[in-house]
Amino acid sequence: MRNLPPLSAVRVFESAARHENFTRAAAELGMTQAAVSYQIKLLEGRLGTSLFNRRKGRLALSETGRRIAPLASDAFDTLDRAFRMARAE
């Protein structure tokens, strides 16, 4: 059995990591900036570490965030390909 965090929170993280901006991630995902922030906090709580450094209105990926962001993006790319193949059949 896999021990994954909620995929909705991972999806939010992936977008926020790409943009390094919660507001842009919110616009992309059709949610509020507060909802993005909440999902990131939930994910950070589940992982027990910060994924972003927040300083004076600036957002940057933490070391952990930098390590896992490309892997999360790759995972969503794989899922996208899988479901595109299923729709093509």
C-alpha positions as CSV (number, residue, x, y, z in Angstrom):
1,M,0.0,0.0,0.0
2,R,1.2,3.5,-0.9
3,N,1.5,6.1,1.8
4,L,0.7,9.2,-0.4
5,P,-0.5,12.6,0.8
6,P,-3.8,13.8,-0.6
7,L,-3.3,14.1,-4.4
8,S,-5.2,17.4,-4.4
9,A,-2.6,18.9,-2.1
10,V,0.2,17.5,-4.3
11,R,-1.4,19.0,-7.4
12,V,-1.5,22.4,-5.6
13,F,2.1,22.0,-4.6
14,E,3.2,21.1,-8.2
15,S,1.5,24.3,-9.6
16,A,2.8,26.5,-6.8
17,A,6.3,25.1,-7.2
18,R,6.3,25.8,-11.0
19,H,5.1,29.3,-10.5
20,E,6.8,30.0,-7.2
21,N,3.7,32.0,-6.5
22,F,0.5,31.0,-4.7
23,T,-1.6,33.6,-6.5
24,R,-0.6,32.3,-10.0
25,A,-1.1,28.7,-8.8
26,A,-4.6,29.7,-7.6
27,A,-5.5,31.2,-10.9
28,E,-4.2,28.2,-12.8
29,L,-6.2,25.8,-10.6
30,G,-9.4,27.9,-10.3
31,M,-9.1,28.4,-6.5
32,T,-8.3,31.2,-4.1
33,Q,-4.9,32.1,-2.9
34,A,-6.0,31.3,0.6
35,A,-7.1,27.8,-0.5
36,V,-3.6,27.2,-2.1
37,S,-1.9,28.4,1.1
38,Y,-4.1,26.0,3.1
39,Q,-3.4,23.0,0.9
40,I,0.4,23.7,1.1
41,K,0.2,24.0,4.9
42,L,-1.7,20.7,5.1
43,L,1.0,19.0,2.9
44,E,3.8,20.5,4.9
45,G,2.2,19.3,8.1
46,R,1.8,15.8,6.7
47,L,5.5,15.8,5.6
48,G,6.8,17.5,8.7
49,T,8.9,20.0,6.8
50,S,8.5,23.3,4.9
51,L,8.3,23.1,1.1
52,F,8.5,26.9,0.6
53,N,10.5,29.7,2.3
54,R,8.3,32.7,2.9
55,R,10.1,36.0,3.4
56,K,8.7,39.6,3.0
57,G,6.1,38.7,0.4
58,R,8.5,36.5,-1.6
59,L,8.1,32.8,-2.0
60,A,10.9,30.4,-2.8
61,L,11.1,26.6,-2.7
62,S,12.9,25.2,0.3
63,E,15.6,22.5,-0.2
64,T,13.0,19.8,0.2
65,G,10.6,21.6,-2.2
66,R,13.4,21.8,-4.8
67,R,14.1,18.1,-4.5
68,I,10.5,16.9,-4.8
69,A,9.0,19.4,-7.3
70,P,10.5,17.8,-10.4
71,L,9.4,14.4,-9.3
72,A,5.9,15.6,-8.6
73,S,5.8,17.3,-12.1
74,D,7.0,14.0,-13.7
75,A,4.3,12.0,-11.9
76,F,1.6,14.3,-13.2
77,D,3.1,14.2,-16.7
78,T,2.9,10.4,-16.5
79,L,-0.7,10.4,-15.3
80,D,-1.5,12.9,-18.1
81,R,0.0,10.5,-20.7
82,A,-1.8,7.5,-19.2
83,F,-5.2,9.1,-19.4
84,R,-4.6,10.6,-22.8
85,M,-3.8,7.1,-24.1
86,A,-7.0,5.7,-22.4
87,R,-9.1,8.4,-24.1
88,A,-7.5,7.6,-27.5
89,E,-8.6,3.9,-27.4
